Amino acid sequence: MRRSSVVIFVALAAAFLVVASPRAVSAPLALHDAFNARQAFTYTSTVAGYGERWPGSPGHQRTEALIRRVLQRDGATLTADRFTATTPRGPLPVDTLIGTFNASADPAQGIVILAGHYDTLFTKGFIGANDGGSSTGMLLAFADALAHAPKTRLQVRLVWTDLEEAINAFTGDDGLYGSRHLAQKLAADGTARRVRAFFLLDMIGDADLGVARETASTRWLQDFITKAAGDLGYGRFFFQYGVGIIDDHVPFLRAGIPAVDVVDARYGAMGPGLDGMGAWHHSTADTMDKVSARSLEIVGRTMLRTVELLDAKE
């Protein structure tokens, strides 16, 4: 009996040491490893399930409520850029949502912005699983990752832009309503000078993933993405073709902010008579069966690794 007692005591003491030892405590995950692609896919599916998400629609309201819940749960500082836009459909409410992480007391702290739109076309039956849904879901998963990873030196802002889609066509001031208003606001109040990078995510859930080298985007920031993708073994999915795109990054470039459109610009069949960004772009065929958790993993981990690389130079 005595020997058994000693053995039990020693075993319990060893177990205590294992639990108590600092070496046995799991280190916090790196930011890119804290990204959960399965959860990003679930968020995307949930948002797509809300249906049409044009401003004022029930789906838009439910998506906004989801974003707010996740940001509050993850400890972000939640703000919004609200205004009424003048559009070909008349006045429309716009509500761009912003979740801020890792803000310091330093008024000159650098900022990196990760953005994507959460609205859809004013088209009956268009749910935008990839176009709007995938970027919304990925940003929500970014919030989860930021809540559980070590803090960055850079302040990180997650931005869900509203009313990105044009009412008629991307001509004049039709389209990019939320991003244009926010970029002008950042330029006017001096915040634009602190923004090290603006990364727009768009249509990045495509199961046949191929991120374009958007030709107006800031090249040196694209080089950071190339380095990050190479670090993770994802290089073949990025920048194998070039194309110019009018997207939410444009107003930020005009405001003097370095910006990249991280976009898969070949969604479905390509060719004469088809949409220039693929047969499924802006069609009711943009559904969850075209979206891949693997694609979300590749883009999500790459972009958070890019943030880490920028942060290391801050």
Rosetta blueprint (number, residue, H / E / L):
1 M L
2 R H
3 R H
4 S H
5 S H
6 V H
7 V H
8 I H
9 F H
10 V H
11 A H
12 L H
13 A H
14 A H
15 A H
16 F H
17 L H
18 V H
19 V H
20 A H
21 S L
22 P H
23 R H
24 A H
25 V L
26 S L
27 A L
28 P L
29 L L
30 A L
31 L H
32 H H
33 D H
34 A H
35 F L
36 N L
37 A H
38 R H
39 Q H
40 A H
41 F H
42 T H
43 Y H
44 T H
45 S H
46 T H
47 V H
48 A H
49 G H
50 Y L
51 G L
52 E L
53 R L
54 W L
55 P L
56 G L
57 S L
58 P H
59 G H
60 H H
61 Q H
62 R H
63 T H
64 E H
65 A H
66 L H
67 I H
68 R H
69 R H
70 V H
71 L H
72 Q H
73 R H
74 D L
75 G L
76 A L
77 T E
78 L E
79 T E
80 A E
81 D E
82 R E
83 F E
84 T E
85 A E
86 T E
87 T E
88 P L
89 R L
90 G E
91 P E
92 L E
93 P E
94 V E
95 D E
96 T E
97 L E
98 I E
99 G E
100 T E
101 F E
102 N L
103 A L
104 S L
105 A L
106 D L
107 P L
108 A L
109 Q L
110 G L
111 I E
112 V E
113 I E
114 L E
115 A E
116 G E
117 H E
118 Y L
119 D L
120 T L
121 L L
122 F L
123 T L
124 K L
125 G L
126 F L
127 I L
128 G L
129 A H
130 N H
131 D H
132 G H
133 G H
134 S H
135 S H
136 T H
137 G H
138 M H
139 L H
140 L H
141 A H
142 F H
143 A H
144 D H
145 A H
146 L H
147 A H
148 H H
149 A L
150 P L
151 K L
152 T L
153 R L
154 L L
155 Q E
156 V E
157 R E
158 L E
159 V E
160 W E
161 T E
162 D L
163 L L
164 E L
165 E L
166 A L
167 I L
168 N L
169 A L
170 F L
171 T L
172 G L
173 D L
174 D L
175 G L
176 L L
177 Y H
178 G H
179 S H
180 R H
181 H H
182 L H
183 A H
184 Q H
185 K H
186 L H
187 A H
188 A H
189 D L
190 G L
191 T H
192 A H
193 R H
194 R H
195 V E
196 R E
197 A E
198 F E
199 F E
200 L E
201 L E
202 D E
203 M L
204 I L
205 G L
206 D E
207 A L
208 D L
209 L L
210 G L
211 V E
212 A E
213 R E
214 E E
215 T L
216 A L
217 S L
218 T L
219 R H
220 W H
221 L H
222 Q H
223 D H
224 F H
225 I H
226 T H
227 K H
228 A H
229 A H
230 G H
231 D H
232 L H
233 G L
234 Y L
235 G H
236 R H
237 F H
238 F E
239 F E
240 Q E
241 Y E
242 G E
243 V E
244 G L
245 I L
246 I L
247 D L
248 D L
249 H L
250 V H
251 P H
252 F H
253 L H
254 R H
255 A L
256 G L
257 I L
258 P L
259 A E
260 V E
261 D E
262 V E
263 V E
264 D E
265 A L
266 R L
267 Y L
268 G L
269 A L
270 M L
271 G L
272 P L
273 G L
274 L L
275 D L
276 G L
277 M L
278 G L
279 A L
280 W L
281 H L
282 H L
283 S L
284 T L
285 A L
286 D L
287 T L
288 M H
289 D H
290 K H
291 V E
292 S L
293 A H
294 R H
295 S H
296 L H
297 E H
298 I H
299 V H
300 G H
301 R H
302 T H
303 M H
304 L H
305 R H
306 T H
307 V H
308 E H
309 L H
310 L H
311 D H
312 A H
313 K L
314 E L
